[in-house]
Amino acid sequence: MNIVSSVRRPAFGRITLLWCNLIALCGCNHAVQQSAGSTNPIAPVVAASRATLANTLTVAGEFIPYQEVELHAKVAGYIRSIHVDIGDKVKQGEVLAVLDVPELQAQVQGAQAGVQQSQAEIVRATNEVTRDEANYVALHAAAMRLQQASDARPGLIAQQELDDAHAKDEAAAAQVDAAKSALSAMQQQLGVSQAQKQQVSTMEDYSRIVAPFTGVVTWRYADTGALIQAGTSNAASAPVVKVAQTSTLRLRLPVPEAVAPFVRDGDVATIRIDALGRTITGKVTRSTDELDMSTRSMQVEVDVPNADGSLTPGMYAQVTLNVHRAGDALVVPIQAVDTSGQQPVLLVVNAQSRVERRAVQTGIATANRIEVLSGLHEGEQVIVANQASFQPGELVTPKKSVMAAAGATVDTAEGQ
């Protein structure tokens, strides 16, 4: 009995020890699993901050003349002579072509004759006024003498004679007034005749086609002897020549809708002209301040000096604009914004370290950062990577993203 007992007791102890080890091992595994389950996912974040953004836009532009006009004749006639051809340099006021308009020349001569006739009539009316005034003076003096004699010796002068003298005096005065009125009418007629002459002379001046500004003739539409219709009376009338001002060119470029609100007069433009292998700088001079409905873009112009004539209208250039936004903007890394949906979305880690899905409104964007107009406050932490692996309400451990911070630093330097 003692022997049997001694044999069974070690076996029972070994079994008991094995069960204890198994229980301890299971407990350790459970503790490890609980410890692993309590570890929160690490979320790379960057705090929203304020900075000045700069956006670089590169767009193709086309050079066009500063001014370009097709010159029409204002009167109909035959071209007597044309003095220019394509490529000729012209100065403002230079006569480019002369029209032969015989009927207009006859009208000028008739108007000149009308002026001369009015001047002669004025001379005649002036002489008549002088004559009538002298006659009035004589008759008035005679009537006064008769009246004085009658007053001194009543009955000496017959009343009929006195009445005749006074009547002649009043008639002479009326004749003077009539002569002066006739003179005034002649003077007004002279003004009418001179206006008619001026009008016809002006029309005769229109028979000479002159350059409205200094430039170059870019096209010639007519030759000597061609019949030219008046541009004012015939909408289908052909021009005589086309003149362009090329000493300064307009570089016109379309700015997309997304950037158009931030383009301002005076913005610096870097202009690369591949045809000449040149790079020059300029400034935005003017813009339409409205979008073209067909292209959803705004036309912007840069004035480029071209005194040497090296630039030709029609050339293309690559224009780089530094589009600045005034004031501080609330910005986040551009990779933090999900723009795949109808509205941009951010994942924000709140004060309780839980993930929030936040719809925001964005503004100007650069290569590294984007402006947040609404839906986010300064200092809030946004997740900048692996957004798809996080769910709203999830508890996370935020960790500042070194890569996003470095990108933001570079972008801020470029923006300023």
C-alpha positions as a Markdown table, in Angstrom:
| # | Residue | x | y | z |
|---|---|---|---|---|
| 1 | Met | 0.0 | 0.0 | 0.0 |
| 2 | Asn | 2.7 | 2.4 | 0.8 |
| 3 | Ile | 4.5 | 1.5 | -2.4 |
| 4 | Val | 1.5 | 2.1 | -4.6 |
| 5 | Ser | 0.8 | 5.4 | -2.9 |
| 6 | Ser | 4.3 | 6.6 | -3.5 |
| 7 | Val | 4.1 | 5.8 | -7.1 |
| 8 | Arg | 0.7 | 7.5 | -7.8 |
| 9 | Arg | 1.5 | 10.7 | -5.8 |
| 10 | Pro | 4.3 | 11.9 | -8.2 |
| 11 | Ala | 2.1 | 11.2 | -11.2 |
| 12 | Phe | -0.8 | 13.2 | -9.8 |
| 13 | Gly | 1.7 | 16.1 | -9.0 |
| 14 | Arg | 2.9 | 16.2 | -12.6 |
| 15 | Ile | -0.7 | 16.3 | -13.9 |
| 16 | Thr | -1.6 | 19.1 | -11.5 |
| 17 | Leu | 1.6 | 21.1 | -12.5 |
| 18 | Leu | 0.7 | 20.7 | -16.2 |
| 19 | Trp | -2.8 | 22.0 | -15.7 |
| 20 | Cys | -1.4 | 25.0 | -13.9 |
| 21 | Asn | 1.0 | 25.8 | -16.7 |
| 22 | Leu | -1.8 | 25.5 | -19.2 |
| 23 | Ile | -4.0 | 27.9 | -17.2 |
| 24 | Ala | -1.1 | 30.3 | -16.8 |
| 25 | Leu | -0.3 | 30.2 | -20.5 |
| 26 | Cys | -3.9 | 30.9 | -21.5 |
| 27 | Gly | -4.0 | 33.8 | -19.0 |
| 28 | Cys | -0.9 | 35.3 | -20.5 |
| 29 | Asn | -2.2 | 35.0 | -24.0 |
| 30 | His | -5.5 | 36.6 | -23.0 |
| 31 | Ala | -3.6 | 39.5 | -21.3 |
| 32 | Val | -1.5 | 39.9 | -24.5 |
| 33 | Gln | -4.6 | 40.0 | -26.6 |
| 34 | Gln | -6.2 | 42.5 | -24.3 |
| 35 | Ser | -3.1 | 44.7 | -24.3 |
| 36 | Ala | -3.0 | 44.5 | -28.1 |
| 37 | Gly | -6.7 | 45.4 | -28.4 |
| 38 | Ser | -6.2 | 48.5 | -26.2 |
| 39 | Thr | -3.5 | 50.0 | -28.6 |
| 40 | Asn | -5.1 | 52.9 | -30.6 |
| 41 | Pro | -4.2 | 53.4 | -34.4 |
| 42 | Ile | -1.7 | 56.1 | -35.0 |
| 43 | Ala | -3.1 | 58.9 | -37.2 |
| 44 | Pro | -0.6 | 61.2 | -39.0 |
| 45 | Val | -1.9 | 64.8 | -38.4 |
| 46 | Val | -1.1 | 68.4 | -39.1 |
| 47 | Ala | -2.6 | 71.4 | -37.3 |
| 48 | Ala | -4.5 | 73.9 | -39.5 |
| 49 | Ser | -2.6 | 77.2 | -39.6 |
| 50 | Arg | -2.7 | 80.6 | -41.2 |
| 51 | Ala | -0.3 | 81.7 | -44.0 |
| 52 | Thr | -0.1 | 83.7 | -47.2 |
| 53 | Leu | -0.7 | 81.5 | -50.2 |
| 54 | Ala | 0.8 | 82.0 | -53.6 |
| 55 | Asn | -0.4 | 80.2 | -56.7 |
| 56 | Thr | 1.6 | 79.9 | -59.9 |
| 57 | Leu | -0.4 | 79.7 | -63.1 |
| 58 | Thr | 1.2 | 78.9 | -66.5 |
| 59 | Val | -1.0 | 79.5 | -69.5 |
| 60 | Ala | -0.4 | 80.1 | -73.3 |
| 61 | Gly | -0.9 | 83.6 | -74.5 |
| 62 | Glu | -1.0 | 85.2 | -78.0 |
| 63 | Phe | 0.5 | 88.5 | -79.0 |
| 64 | Ile | -1.9 | 90.9 | -80.8 |
| 65 | Pro | -1.4 | 94.5 | -82.0 |
| 66 | Tyr | -2.0 | 97.2 | -79.4 |
| 67 | Gln | -4.3 | 98.8 | -81.9 |
| 68 | Glu | -5.4 | 97.6 | -85.4 |
| 69 | Val | -7.9 | 99.1 | -87.7 |
| 70 | Glu | -9.2 | 98.7 | -91.2 |
| 71 | Leu | -9.5 | 102.2 | -92.8 |
| 72 | His | -12.6 | 102.8 | -94.9 |
| 73 | Ala | -13.4 | 105.8 | -97.2 |
| 74 | Lys | -16.1 | 108.0 | -95.8 |
| 75 | Val | -17.1 | 109.1 | -99.3 |
| 76 | Ala | -17.5 | 107.1 | -102.5 |
| 77 | Gly | -15.0 | 107.6 | -105.2 |
| 78 | Tyr | -12.1 | 106.2 | -107.3 |
| 79 | Ile | -8.6 | 105.8 | -105.9 |
| 80 | Arg | -6.5 | 108.4 | -107.5 |
| 81 | Ser | -3.3 | 107.3 | -105.8 |
| 82 | Ile | -2.3 | 104.9 | -103.0 |
| 83 | His | 1.1 | 105.5 | -101.4 |
| 84 | Val | 1.7 | 102.4 | -99.2 |
| 85 | Asp | 1.9 | 98.7 | -99.3 |
| 86 | Ile | 2.0 | 95.9 | -96.8 |
| 87 | Gly | 4.9 | 96.2 | -94.4 |
| 88 | Asp | 5.3 | 99.9 | -94.8 |
| 89 | Lys | 5.9 | 102.0 | -91.7 |
| 90 | Val | 3.6 | 104.9 | -91.4 |
| 91 | Lys | 3.3 | 107.9 | -89.1 |
| 92 | Gln | 0.2 | 109.4 | -87.5 |
| 93 | Gly | -1.5 | 111.8 | -90.0 |
| 94 | Glu | 0.4 | 110.5 | -93.0 |
| 95 | Val | -1.7 | 110.4 | -96.2 |
| 96 | Leu | -2.1 | 106.8 | -97.3 |
| 97 | Ala | -4.4 | 107.1 | -100.3 |
| 98 | Val | -6.3 | 109.8 | -102.2 |
| 99 | Leu | -9.8 | 109.4 | -103.8 |
| 100 | Asp | -11.0 | 111.2 | -106.9 |
| 101 | Val | -14.5 | 112.5 | -106.2 |
| 102 | Pro | -15.4 | 115.1 | -109.0 |
| 103 | Glu | -18.9 | 115.8 | -107.7 |
| 104 | Leu | -17.6 | 116.6 | -104.3 |
| 105 | Gln | -15.1 | 119.1 | -105.8 |
| 106 | Ala | -18.1 | 120.8 | -107.6 |
| 107 | Gln | -19.9 | 121.0 | -104.2 |
| 108 | Val | -16.9 | 122.6 | -102.7 |
| 109 | Gln | -16.8 | 125.2 | -105.4 |
| 110 | Gly | -20.5 | 125.8 | -105.1 |
| 111 | Ala | -20.2 | 126.3 | -101.3 |
| 112 | Gln | -17.3 | 128.7 | -101.8 |
| 113 | Ala | -19.4 | 130.7 | -104.3 |
| 114 | Gly | -22.3 | 130.8 | -101.8 |
| 115 | Val | -20.0 | 132.3 | -99.2 |
| 116 | Gln | -18.8 | 134.9 | -101.6 |
| 117 | Gln | -22.3 | 135.8 | -102.6 |
| 118 | Ser | -23.4 | 136.1 | -98.9 |
| 119 | Gln | -20.4 | 138.4 | -98.3 |
| 120 | Ala | -21.4 | 140.6 | -101.2 |
| 121 | Glu | -25.0 | 140.8 | -100.0 |
| 122 | Ile | -23.7 | 141.9 | -96.6 |
| 123 | Val | -21.7 | 144.7 | -98.2 |
| 124 | Arg | -24.8 | 145.8 | -100.1 |
| 125 | Ala | -27.0 | 145.7 | -97.0 |
| 126 | Thr | -24.4 | 147.6 | -95.0 |
| 127 | Asn | -24.4 | 150.4 | -97.6 |
| 128 | Glu | -28.2 | 150.5 | -97.6 |
| 129 | Val | -28.1 | 150.9 | -93.8 |
| 130 | Thr | -25.7 | 153.8 | -94.1 |
| 131 | Arg | -27.8 | 155.4 | -96.8 |
| 132 | Asp | -31.0 | 155.0 | -94.9 |
| 133 | Glu | -29.5 | 156.3 | -91.7 |
| 134 | Ala | -28.2 | 159.5 | -93.6 |
| 135 | Asn | -31.6 | 160.0 | -95.1 |
| 136 | Tyr | -33.3 | 159.6 | -91.7 |
| 137 | Val | -30.9 | 162.2 | -90.2 |
| 138 | Ala | -31.8 | 164.8 | -92.9 |
| 139 | Leu | -35.5 | 164.2 | -92.7 |
| 140 | His | -35.5 | 164.2 | -88.9 |
| 141 | Ala | -33.6 | 167.5 | -88.8 |
| 142 | Ala | -36.0 | 169.1 | -91.2 |
| 143 | Ala | -39.0 | 168.0 | -89.3 |
| 144 | Met | -37.5 | 169.3 | -86.0 |
| 145 | Arg | -36.8 | 172.7 | -87.6 |
| 146 | Leu | -40.3 | 173.1 | -88.9 |
| 147 | Gln | -41.7 | 172.1 | -85.5 |
| 148 | Gln | -39.5 | 174.7 | -83.8 |
| 149 | Ala | -40.5 | 177.4 | -86.2 |
| 150 | Ser | -44.2 | 176.5 | -85.7 |
| 151 | Asp | -43.8 | 176.6 | -81.9 |
| 152 | Ala | -42.0 | 180.0 | -82.1 |
| 153 | Arg | -44.7 | 181.5 | -84.4 |
| 154 | Pro | -47.9 | 179.6 | -84.4 |
| 155 | Gly | -49.6 | 179.6 | -87.7 |
| 156 | Leu | -46.4 | 180.4 | -89.6 |
| 157 | Ile | -46.1 | 176.8 | -90.8 |
| 158 | Ala | -49.2 | 175.0 | -92.2 |
| 159 | Gln | -50.3 | 172.0 | -90.2 |
| 160 | Gln | -50.2 | 169.8 | -93.4 |
| 161 | Glu | -46.6 | 170.7 | -94.0 |
| 162 | Leu | -45.8 | 169.7 | -90.4 |
| 163 | Asp | -47.6 | 166.5 | -90.7 |
| 164 | Asp | -45.8 | 165.6 | -93.9 |
| 165 | Ala | -42.4 | 166.3 | -92.3 |
| 166 | His | -43.2 | 164.1 | -89.3 |
| 167 | Ala | -44.4 | 161.3 | -91.5 |
| 168 | Lys | -41.3 | 161.4 | -93.6 |
| 169 | Asp | -39.2 | 161.4 | -90.4 |
| 170 | Glu | -41.0 | 158.2 | -89.1 |
| 171 | Ala | -40.8 | 156.5 | -92.5 |
| 172 | Ala | -37.0 | 157.2 | -92.6 |
| 173 | Ala | -36.6 | 155.7 | -89.1 |
| 174 | Ala | -38.6 | 152.6 | -90.2 |
| 175 | Gln | -36.5 | 152.3 | -93.3 |
| 176 | Val | -33.3 | 152.3 | -91.1 |
| 177 | Asp | -34.7 | 149.5 | -89.0 |
| 178 | Ala | -35.7 | 147.5 | -92.1 |
| 179 | Ala | -32.2 | 147.9 | -93.6 |
| 180 | Lys | -30.6 | 146.8 | -90.3 |
| 181 | Ser | -32.8 | 143.7 | -90.2 |
| 182 | Ala | -31.9 | 142.9 | -93.8 |
| 183 | Leu | -28.2 | 143.2 | -92.9 |
| 184 | Ser | -28.7 | 140.8 | -89.9 |
| 185 | Ala | -30.4 | 138.3 | -92.2 |
| 186 | Met | -27.5 | 138.6 | -94.7 |
| 187 | Gln | -25.0 | 138.0 | -91.9 |
| 188 | Gln | -26.9 | 134.9 | -90.7 |
| 189 | Gln | -27.0 | 133.7 | -94.3 |
| 190 | Leu | -23.3 | 134.1 | -94.4 |
| 191 | Gly | -23.0 | 131.8 | -91.4 |
| 192 | Val | -25.2 | 129.2 | -93.2 |
| 193 | Ser | -23.0 | 129.4 | -96.3 |
| 194 | Gln | -19.8 | 129.1 | -94.3 |
| 195 | Ala | -21.2 | 126.0 | -92.4 |
| 196 | Gln | -22.1 | 124.4 | -95.8 |
| 197 | Lys | -18.7 | 125.2 | -97.1 |
| 198 | Gln | -17.1 | 123.6 | -93.9 |
| 199 | Gln | -19.3 | 120.5 | -94.3 |
| 200 | Val | -18.3 | 120.0 | -97.9 |
| 201 | Ser | -14.7 | 120.8 | -97.2 |
| 202 | Thr | -14.7 | 118.2 | -94.5 |
| 203 | Met | -16.2 | 115.7 | -96.8 |
| 204 | Glu | -13.4 | 116.6 | -99.3 |
| 205 | Asp | -10.9 | 115.9 | -96.6 |
| 206 | Tyr | -12.4 | 112.5 | -96.2 |
| 207 | Ser | -11.2 | 111.8 | -99.8 |
| 208 | Arg | -7.7 | 111.6 | -98.3 |
| 209 | Ile | -7.2 | 108.5 | -96.1 |
| 210 | Val | -4.7 | 109.2 | -93.4 |
| 211 | Ala | -3.0 | 107.0 | -90.7 |
| 212 | Pro | -4.8 | 107.4 | -87.3 |
| 213 | Phe | -1.6 | 106.4 | -85.4 |
| 214 | Thr | 2.0 | 105.4 | -86.0 |
| 215 | Gly | 2.3 | 101.8 | -87.1 |
| 216 | Val | 2.7 | 99.4 | -90.0 |
| 217 | Val | 0.5 | 98.5 | -92.9 |
| 218 | Thr | -0.5 | 94.9 | -92.5 |
| 219 | Trp | -2.8 | 94.6 | -95.5 |
| 220 | Arg | -3.8 | 96.5 | -98.7 |
| 221 | Tyr | -7.2 | 95.8 | -100.2 |
| 222 | Ala | -7.4 | 98.2 | -103.2 |
| 223 | Asp | -5.3 | 99.5 | -106.1 |
| 224 | Thr | -5.2 | 102.7 | -108.1 |
| 225 | Gly | -8.5 | 103.2 | -110.0 |
| 226 | Ala | -10.6 | 100.9 | -107.8 |
| 227 | Leu | -14.1 | 102.2 | -107.0 |
| 228 | Ile | -14.5 | 102.5 | -103.2 |
| 229 | Gln | -17.9 | 102.8 | -101.6 |
| 230 | Ala | -18.5 | 105.0 | -98.7 |
| 231 | Gly | -18.2 | 103.1 | -95.4 |
| 232 | Thr | -21.0 | 105.1 | -93.8 |
| 233 | Ser | -23.6 | 104.2 | -96.4 |
| 234 | Asn | -22.7 | 100.7 | -97.3 |
| 235 | Ala | -22.1 | 98.1 | -94.6 |
| 236 | Ala | -20.5 | 95.8 | -97.2 |
| 237 | Ser | -18.0 | 98.4 | -98.4 |
| 238 | Ala | -14.4 | 97.2 | -98.6 |
| 239 | Pro | -11.6 | 98.8 | -96.6 |
| 240 | Val | -8.6 | 100.4 | -98.3 |
| 241 | Val | -5.8 | 99.4 | -96.0 |
| 242 | Lys | -5.3 | 97.9 | -92.5 |
| 243 | Val | -2.9 | 99.5 | -90.1 |
| 244 | Ala | -1.6 | 98.0 | -86.8 |
| 245 | Gln | 0.3 | 99.6 | -84.0 |
| 246 | Thr | 3.1 | 97.2 | -83.1 |
| 247 | Ser | 5.5 | 99.4 | -81.1 |
| 248 | Thr | 3.7 | 97.9 | -78.1 |
| 249 | Leu | 1.9 | 94.6 | -78.2 |
| 250 | Arg | -0.8 | 93.1 | -76.1 |
| 251 | Leu | -0.2 | 89.6 | -74.8 |
| 252 | Arg | -3.6 | 88.2 | -74.3 |
| 253 | Leu | -4.1 | 85.1 | -72.2 |
| 254 | Pro | -7.2 | 83.2 | -70.8 |
| 255 | Val | -7.2 | 82.8 | -67.0 |
| 256 | Pro | -9.3 | 79.8 | -65.7 |
| 257 | Glu | -12.3 | 80.5 | -63.5 |
| 258 | Ala | -10.7 | 79.0 | -60.4 |
| 259 | Val | -7.8 | 81.5 | -60.5 |
| 260 | Ala | -9.5 | 84.5 | -62.1 |
| 261 | Pro | -10.7 | 86.2 | -58.8 |
| 262 | Phe | -7.1 | 86.3 | -57.6 |
| 263 | Val | -5.5 | 88.0 | -60.7 |
| 264 | Arg | -4.8 | 91.7 | -60.1 |
| 265 | Asp | -3.4 | 94.5 | -62.2 |
| 266 | Gly | 0.3 | 94.7 | -61.6 |
| 267 | Asp | 0.9 | 91.0 | -61.0 |
| 268 | Val | 4.3 | 90.0 | -62.3 |
| 269 | Ala | 4.3 | 87.8 | -65.4 |
| 270 | Thr | 7.2 | 85.7 | -66.7 |
| 271 | Ile | 6.9 | 85.4 | -70.4 |
| 272 | Arg | 8.7 | 82.6 | -72.4 |
| 273 | Ile | 8.8 | 83.1 | -76.2 |
| 274 | Asp | 9.9 | 79.8 | -77.6 |
| 275 | Ala | 10.1 | 81.1 | -81.2 |
| 276 | Leu | 12.8 | 83.6 | -80.2 |
| 277 | Gly | 14.3 | 81.6 | -77.3 |
| 278 | Arg | 13.7 | 84.6 | -75.0 |
| 279 | Thr | 12.3 | 85.1 | -71.6 |
| 280 | Ile | 11.1 | 88.5 | -70.5 |
| 281 | Thr | 9.1 | 89.9 | -67.6 |
| 282 | Gly | 6.0 | 92.1 | -67.6 |
| 283 | Lys | 3.0 | 93.0 | -65.5 |
| 284 | Val | -0.7 | 92.4 | -65.8 |
| 285 | Thr | -2.1 | 95.6 | -67.4 |
| 286 | Arg | -5.8 | 95.0 | -67.6 |
| 287 | Ser | -8.5 | 92.3 | -67.6 |
| 288 | Thr | -12.1 | 92.0 | -68.6 |
| 289 | Asp | -13.3 | 91.4 | -65.0 |
| 290 | Glu | -15.8 | 88.9 | -66.4 |
| 291 | Leu | -15.8 | 85.3 | -67.6 |
| 292 | Asp | -16.3 | 84.2 | -71.1 |
| 293 | Met | -19.4 | 82.0 | -70.9 |
| 294 | Ser | -18.1 | 79.6 | -73.6 |
| 295 | Thr | -14.7 | 79.0 | -72.1 |
| 296 | Arg | -15.3 | 79.9 | -68.5 |
| 297 | Ser | -12.1 | 82.0 | -68.5 |
| 298 | Met | -11.2 | 85.6 | -68.0 |
| 299 | Gln | -9.2 | 87.5 | -70.6 |
| 300 | Val | -6.1 | 89.1 | -69.2 |
| 301 | Glu | -3.6 | 91.4 | -71.0 |
| 302 | Val | 0.0 | 92.2 | -70.5 |
| 303 | Asp | 1.5 | 95.1 | -72.5 |
| 304 | Val | 4.9 | 94.2 | -73.9 |
| 305 | Pro | 7.2 | 96.9 | -75.5 |
| 306 | Asn | 8.3 | 96.1 | -79.0 |
| 307 | Ala | 10.3 | 99.1 | -80.1 |
| 308 | Asp | 12.8 | 96.9 | -82.1 |
| 309 | Gly | 10.0 | 95.0 | -83.9 |
| 310 | Ser | 11.4 | 91.6 | -82.9 |
| 311 | Leu | 7.9 | 90.4 | -81.7 |
| 312 | Thr | 5.3 | 89.7 | -84.3 |
| 313 | Pro | 1.5 | 89.7 | -83.7 |
| 314 | Gly | 0.3 | 86.1 | -83.7 |
| 315 | Met | 3.3 | 84.7 | -81.8 |
| 316 | Tyr | 2.6 | 82.5 | -78.9 |
| 317 | Ala | 4.2 | 82.7 | -75.5 |
| 318 | Gln | 4.1 | 80.7 | -72.2 |
| 319 | Val | 3.1 | 83.0 | -69.4 |
| 320 | Thr | 3.7 | 82.2 | -65.7 |
| 321 | Leu | 1.7 | 84.4 | -63.2 |
| 322 | Asn | 2.3 | 84.5 | -59.5 |
| 323 | Val | -1.3 | 84.8 | -58.3 |
| 324 | His | -1.3 | 86.2 | -54.7 |
| 325 | Arg | -4.1 | 86.1 | -52.2 |
| 326 | Ala | -4.2 | 89.1 | -49.8 |
| 327 | Gly | -4.5 | 88.4 | -46.1 |
| 328 | Asp | -3.9 | 85.3 | -44.0 |
| 329 | Ala | -5.5 | 82.1 | -45.2 |
| 330 | Leu | -6.4 | 79.1 | -43.1 |
| 331 | Val | -4.5 | 76.3 | -44.8 |
| 332 | Val | -3.9 | 72.6 | -44.5 |
| 333 | Pro | -1.8 | 70.2 | -46.6 |
| 334 | Ile | -3.5 | 69.5 | -49.9 |
| 335 | Gln | -3.3 | 65.7 | -49.4 |
| 336 | Ala | -5.6 | 66.1 | -46.3 |
| 337 | Val | -8.6 | 67.1 | -48.4 |
| 338 | Asp | -10.7 | 64.4 | -50.1 |
| 339 | Thr | -12.2 | 66.0 | -53.3 |
| 340 | Ser | -13.6 | 62.8 | -54.8 |
| 341 | Gly | -17.2 | 63.6 | -53.7 |
| 342 | Gln | -19.5 | 66.5 | -54.4 |
| 343 | Gln | -18.0 | 68.5 | -51.5 |
| 344 | Pro | -14.4 | 68.5 | -50.1 |
| 345 | Val | -14.0 | 66.5 | -46.9 |
| 346 | Leu | -11.5 | 66.5 | -44.1 |
| 347 | Leu | -10.8 | 63.9 | -41.3 |
| 348 | Val | -10.3 | 65.9 | -38.1 |
| 349 | Val | -9.0 | 64.5 | -34.8 |
| 350 | Asn | -11.0 | 66.2 | -32.0 |
| 351 | Ala | -9.9 | 67.0 | -28.4 |
| 352 | Gln | -11.1 | 63.5 | -27.4 |
| 353 | Ser | -8.8 | 61.9 | -30.0 |
| 354 | Arg | -11.7 | 60.7 | -32.0 |
| 355 | Val | -12.0 | 61.0 | -35.8 |
| 356 | Glu | -14.6 | 63.4 | -37.2 |
| 357 | Arg | -15.6 | 63.6 | -40.9 |
| 358 | Arg | -15.9 | 67.3 | -41.7 |
| 359 | Ala | -17.3 | 68.9 | -44.9 |
| 360 | Val | -15.4 | 72.1 | -45.8 |
| 361 | Gln | -15.3 | 74.8 | -48.4 |
| 362 | Thr | -12.0 | 75.3 | -50.1 |
| 363 | Gly | -10.3 | 78.2 | -51.8 |
| 364 | Ile | -7.0 | 78.8 | -53.6 |
| 365 | Ala | -4.7 | 75.8 | -53.8 |
| 366 | Thr | -0.9 | 75.5 | -54.4 |
| 367 | Ala | 1.2 | 72.5 | -55.0 |
| 368 | Asn | 1.4 | 71.7 | -51.3 |
| 369 | Arg | -1.4 | 73.4 | -49.5 |
| 370 | Ile | -5.0 | 74.4 | -49.9 |
| 371 | Glu | -7.1 | 77.2 | -48.3 |
| 372 | Val | -10.1 | 76.2 | -46.1 |
| 373 | Leu | -12.7 | 78.9 | -46.2 |
| 374 | Ser | -15.2 | 77.3 | -43.8 |
| 375 | Gly | -15.8 | 74.1 | -41.8 |
| 376 | Leu | -12.4 | 74.2 | -39.9 |
| 377 | His | -10.8 | 76.3 | -37.2 |
| 378 | Glu | -7.2 | 77.3 | -36.7 |
| 379 | Gly | -5.2 | 74.7 | -34.6 |
| 380 | Glu | -7.5 | 71.8 | -35.3 |
| 381 | Gln | -5.6 | 68.6 | -36.3 |
| 382 | Val | -6.4 | 67.0 | -39.7 |
| 383 | Ile | -5.3 | 63.5 | -40.9 |
| 384 | Val | -3.0 | 63.8 | -43.8 |
| 385 | Ala | -2.5 | 60.2 | -44.9 |
| 386 | Asn | -4.3 | 56.9 | -45.2 |
| 387 | Gln | -7.7 | 58.5 | -44.7 |
| 388 | Ala | -9.5 | 55.4 | -45.9 |
| 389 | Ser | -8.2 | 53.4 | -42.9 |
| 390 | Phe | -9.9 | 55.6 | -40.4 |
| 391 | Gln | -13.6 | 55.7 | -39.5 |
| 392 | Pro | -15.7 | 58.5 | -38.0 |
| 393 | Gly | -15.8 | 58.1 | -34.2 |
| 394 | Glu | -12.7 | 55.9 | -34.0 |
| 395 | Leu | -10.3 | 56.5 | -31.2 |
| 396 | Val | -6.8 | 57.2 | -32.5 |
| 397 | Thr | -3.4 | 58.4 | -31.4 |
| 398 | Pro | -2.5 | 61.6 | -33.3 |
| 399 | Lys | 1.1 | 62.0 | -34.3 |
| 400 | Lys | 2.4 | 65.0 | -36.1 |
| 401 | Ser | 3.3 | 64.3 | -39.7 |
| 402 | Val | 6.9 | 65.3 | -40.4 |
| 403 | Met | 6.5 | 65.0 | -44.2 |
| 404 | Ala | 3.4 | 67.2 | -44.3 |
| 405 | Ala | 5.1 | 69.8 | -42.1 |
| 406 | Ala | 8.1 | 69.8 | -44.4 |
| 407 | Gly | 5.9 | 70.3 | -47.4 |
| 408 | Ala | 4.1 | 73.1 | -45.7 |
| 409 | Thr | 7.4 | 74.9 | -44.9 |
| 410 | Val | 8.5 | 74.8 | -48.5 |
| 411 | Asp | 5.1 | 75.9 | -49.7 |
| 412 | Thr | 5.1 | 78.9 | -47.3 |
| 413 | Ala | 8.5 | 80.0 | -48.5 |
| 414 | Glu | 7.3 | 79.9 | -52.1 |
| 415 | Gly | 4.1 | 81.7 | -51.2 |
| 416 | Gln | 5.9 | 84.5 | -49.6 |
